[in-house]
Amino acid sequence: MSSSSVTQQPSRRPVGDALEHRPARSTVPLAWAGIIGPVLFTAVFLAQEAFLVHDYSPLAEPVSALEAQHHGWVQQINFVVFGVLTIAFAVGLGRGVRPTRTGAAGPALFLVSGVGLLGAAIFPLSKDATGVTIFPVGHVIAGNAFFLSSALALIVVSLRLRRDPRWRGLATYTLAAGIAVVAGGIVMNVLVIPDDASLHDFAGLAQRLIILVVLFPCRIALSWRLLRVASGRR
C-alpha cells in the first residue's frame, strides 16, 4: 500500500495545550467588583467604629453588632453593597477560569456567600430595653452561610485553578486560605461564640482576624488575577 493512500488522522492535542479560555471584556468590571467589595466593606465598618469609640468594642463585638448602634442602617447598606459586589465577583470568576466538569460549584458558593450578606442586612441586629444585643435567627443563619460558603468556595475553586495555567499559581494559596477559614470557624463556634466560652470577650477580634487576615486578602488576590486575565494580561 502506498503512503499516499494512508489517511492522515488529525493529531489530538493534550488538554493542557488546548486553546486558552478567554473571558469576555465585560468580565473586567466584575473583577473590579471583587476588589472593591472587601476594601469598601472594611473601610465603612472601620469608619463606623471610629465614630462609636465609646459605645462599641471591636475587640469584643462582631461587625454585625454595628447594626444595633445608632445609625445602624449604615452597616445594613454596607452589607447590601458588599453582597451585590460579591455576587458580581462570583459571576466574573465563573467566566474567568477555564471550565471544568464540576467547576461551577466554586463560583456558585461565592454567590451563596453574597446572598448571605444580603440576609445579614434583611435580618439586622438590634438592642432590647436593657441594651442587650439581639441576634435574630435569620441573621445567624445568614452569617453562617456567608462564612461556610466562603470557606468551601475557596477550597472548591482551588481545584479548578489547578487546571488553568494562568491561575495555577494561586491554587495552593486559595486552598490553604479556605482550610484556614474552616478552622477559624470551628474555633469561633467552640471557643468564642458561646456565652460561657473562654474567648467570648474576644469575639470581635477573632472575626476580624478571619476576614481581614485570611478571607479578604485571598478574595482580592483572586479578583486581581481575574482582572489581569480579563484584560488579556498574564
C-alpha positions as CSV (number, residue, x, y, z in Angstrom):
1,M,0.0,0.0,0.0
2,S,1.4,3.3,-1.0
3,S,1.9,6.1,1.6
4,S,-0.4,8.3,-0.5
5,S,-3.3,6.0,0.3
6,V,-2.9,6.3,4.0
7,T,-5.5,8.6,5.5
8,Q,-3.9,11.1,7.7
9,Q,-5.5,11.2,11.1
10,P,-5.6,14.6,12.9
11,S,-3.5,14.7,16.0
12,R,-5.2,15.2,19.3
13,R,-3.7,17.9,21.4
14,P,-3.4,17.4,25.1
15,V,-5.9,19.2,27.3
16,G,-3.1,21.3,28.7
17,D,-2.2,22.6,25.3
18,A,-5.8,23.4,24.4
19,L,-6.7,26.9,23.3
20,E,-6.9,29.1,26.3
21,H,-10.3,30.1,27.7
22,R,-10.6,33.8,27.3
23,P,-13.3,35.6,29.2
24,A,-15.2,38.5,27.6
25,R,-14.0,42.0,28.3
26,S,-17.3,42.6,30.2
27,T,-15.7,40.5,32.9
28,V,-13.4,43.4,33.8
29,P,-16.0,45.3,35.9
30,L,-16.9,42.1,37.7
31,A,-13.2,41.7,38.6
32,W,-13.2,45.2,40.0
33,A,-16.3,44.3,42.0
34,G,-14.3,41.6,43.7
35,I,-11.5,44.1,44.6
36,I,-13.7,47.0,45.6
37,G,-16.1,44.8,47.7
38,P,-13.8,43.8,50.6
39,V,-11.9,47.1,50.6
40,L,-15.1,49.2,50.7
41,F,-16.8,47.0,53.3
42,T,-13.7,47.2,55.6
43,A,-13.4,51.0,55.1
44,V,-17.0,51.6,56.0
45,F,-17.1,49.4,59.2
46,L,-13.8,50.8,60.4
47,A,-15.2,54.4,59.9
48,Q,-18.2,53.4,61.9
49,E,-16.0,52.0,64.7
50,A,-14.1,55.3,64.8
51,F,-17.3,57.3,65.4
52,L,-18.6,54.8,68.0
53,V,-15.4,54.6,70.0
54,H,-17.2,54.9,73.4
55,D,-20.2,52.8,72.5
56,Y,-18.8,49.9,70.6
57,S,-15.9,47.5,71.2
58,P,-14.2,46.0,68.1
59,L,-12.4,43.6,70.4
60,A,-15.5,42.1,71.8
61,E,-18.3,42.7,69.3
62,P,-18.6,41.3,65.7
63,V,-19.0,43.6,62.8
64,S,-22.7,42.8,62.6
65,A,-23.2,44.5,66.0
66,L,-22.8,47.8,64.3
67,E,-26.4,47.4,63.0
68,A,-27.6,47.6,66.6
69,Q,-25.9,51.0,67.1
70,H,-27.1,54.5,66.3
71,H,-27.3,54.8,62.5
72,G,-27.2,51.1,62.2
73,W,-28.7,51.5,58.7
74,V,-25.2,52.4,57.5
75,Q,-24.0,48.9,58.2
76,Q,-27.1,47.4,56.7
77,I,-26.3,49.3,53.4
78,N,-22.7,48.2,53.8
79,F,-23.9,44.5,53.8
80,V,-26.1,45.1,50.8
81,V,-23.4,46.7,48.7
82,F,-20.9,44.0,49.7
83,G,-23.4,41.3,48.9
84,V,-24.1,42.7,45.4
85,L,-20.4,43.1,44.7
86,T,-19.7,39.6,45.9
87,I,-22.4,38.2,43.6
88,A,-20.8,40.1,40.7
89,F,-17.4,38.7,41.6
90,A,-18.8,35.2,41.6
91,V,-20.2,35.6,38.1
92,G,-16.8,37.0,36.9
93,L,-14.8,34.2,38.5
94,G,-17.0,31.7,36.8
95,R,-16.2,33.3,33.4
96,G,-12.5,33.8,34.1
97,V,-11.3,30.4,34.9
98,R,-11.1,27.5,32.4
99,P,-14.4,25.5,32.7
100,T,-14.3,22.0,34.3
101,R,-16.9,19.4,34.8
102,T,-17.7,20.5,38.3
103,G,-16.1,23.9,38.1
104,A,-19.4,25.9,38.6
105,A,-19.6,24.8,42.2
106,G,-16.9,27.2,43.4
107,P,-18.4,30.4,41.9
108,A,-21.9,29.2,43.0
109,L,-20.7,29.0,46.6
110,F,-19.3,32.5,46.3
111,L,-22.7,33.6,45.1
112,V,-24.3,32.0,48.1
113,S,-21.9,34.0,50.3
114,G,-23.2,37.1,48.6
115,V,-26.8,36.1,49.4
116,G,-25.7,35.6,53.0
117,L,-24.5,39.2,53.2
118,L,-27.9,40.4,51.9
119,G,-29.5,38.2,54.5
120,A,-27.4,39.9,57.2
121,A,-28.9,43.2,56.1
122,I,-32.5,41.9,55.9
123,F,-32.3,40.5,59.5
124,P,-30.4,43.2,61.4
125,L,-29.2,43.0,64.9
126,S,-31.0,45.2,67.5
127,K,-31.0,46.0,71.2
128,D,-33.6,45.3,73.8
129,A,-34.8,47.7,76.5
130,T,-31.8,46.8,78.7
131,G,-29.3,47.4,76.0
132,V,-28.5,43.7,75.3
133,T,-27.8,43.0,71.6
134,I,-30.4,40.7,70.0
135,F,-29.3,38.3,67.3
136,P,-32.2,37.3,65.0
137,V,-32.3,33.7,63.8
138,G,-32.3,34.9,60.2
139,H,-29.1,36.9,60.8
140,V,-27.4,33.9,62.5
141,I,-28.3,31.7,59.5
142,A,-27.1,34.4,57.0
143,G,-23.8,34.9,58.9
144,N,-23.1,31.2,59.0
145,A,-24.0,30.9,55.3
146,F,-21.5,33.6,54.4
147,F,-18.6,32.2,56.3
148,L,-19.2,28.5,55.5
149,S,-19.9,29.1,51.8
150,S,-16.9,31.4,51.5
151,A,-14.6,28.8,53.0
152,L,-15.9,26.0,50.9
153,A,-15.8,28.2,47.8
154,L,-12.1,28.8,48.2
155,I,-11.4,25.1,48.7
156,V,-13.5,24.1,45.7
157,V,-12.2,26.9,43.4
158,S,-8.6,25.9,44.2
159,L,-9.2,22.6,42.4
160,R,-10.4,24.4,39.3
161,L,-7.5,26.8,39.4
162,R,-5.0,23.9,39.1
163,R,-6.5,23.1,35.7
164,D,-5.8,26.5,34.3
165,P,-2.1,27.6,33.8
166,R,-3.0,31.2,34.2
167,W,-4.4,30.5,37.7
168,R,-2.3,27.6,38.9
169,G,0.0,29.8,41.0
170,L,-2.9,30.8,43.3
171,A,-4.3,27.3,43.8
172,T,-2.3,26.3,46.9
173,Y,-2.8,29.7,48.5
174,T,-6.5,29.6,47.8
175,L,-6.8,26.0,49.3
176,A,-4.8,27.0,52.4
177,A,-7.0,30.1,52.9
178,G,-10.2,28.0,52.6
179,I,-8.9,25.5,55.1
180,A,-7.9,28.3,57.5
181,V,-11.3,29.9,57.3
182,V,-12.9,26.5,58.1
183,A,-10.5,26.0,61.1
184,G,-11.3,29.6,62.2
185,G,-15.0,28.9,62.1
186,I,-14.6,25.8,64.2
187,V,-12.6,27.8,66.8
188,M,-15.2,30.5,66.8
189,N,-18.1,28.1,67.4
190,V,-16.3,26.2,70.1
191,L,-14.1,28.7,72.0
192,V,-15.5,32.2,71.1
193,I,-19.2,32.5,70.3
194,P,-20.8,30.6,73.3
195,D,-21.6,33.0,76.2
196,D,-19.5,30.8,78.6
197,A,-16.6,30.3,76.1
198,S,-13.2,31.1,77.3
199,L,-12.5,33.6,74.5
200,H,-16.0,35.1,74.3
201,D,-14.7,38.5,75.2
202,F,-12.6,38.5,72.0
203,A,-15.3,37.6,69.5
204,G,-14.8,40.8,67.5
205,L,-11.0,40.3,67.3
206,A,-11.4,36.6,66.2
207,Q,-13.9,37.5,63.5
208,R,-11.7,40.3,62.2
209,L,-8.6,38.1,62.1
210,I,-10.5,35.6,59.9
211,I,-11.9,38.1,57.4
212,L,-9.1,40.7,57.3
213,V,-6.1,38.4,57.5
214,V,-7.3,35.3,55.6
215,L,-10.6,35.6,53.6
216,F,-10.4,39.2,52.2
217,P,-6.8,39.1,51.1
218,C,-7.4,35.8,49.2
219,R,-10.5,37.2,47.6
220,I,-8.7,40.3,46.5
221,A,-5.8,38.2,45.1
222,L,-8.3,36.1,43.0
223,S,-10.0,39.3,41.8
224,W,-6.7,40.8,40.8
225,R,-5.8,37.8,38.8
226,L,-9.3,37.8,37.2
227,L,-8.7,41.4,36.2
228,R,-5.4,40.6,34.5
229,V,-6.9,37.6,32.7
230,A,-10.0,39.5,31.6
231,S,-7.7,42.3,30.4
232,G,-5.6,39.9,28.3
233,R,-2.6,40.1,30.6
234,R,-0.8,37.2,32.3
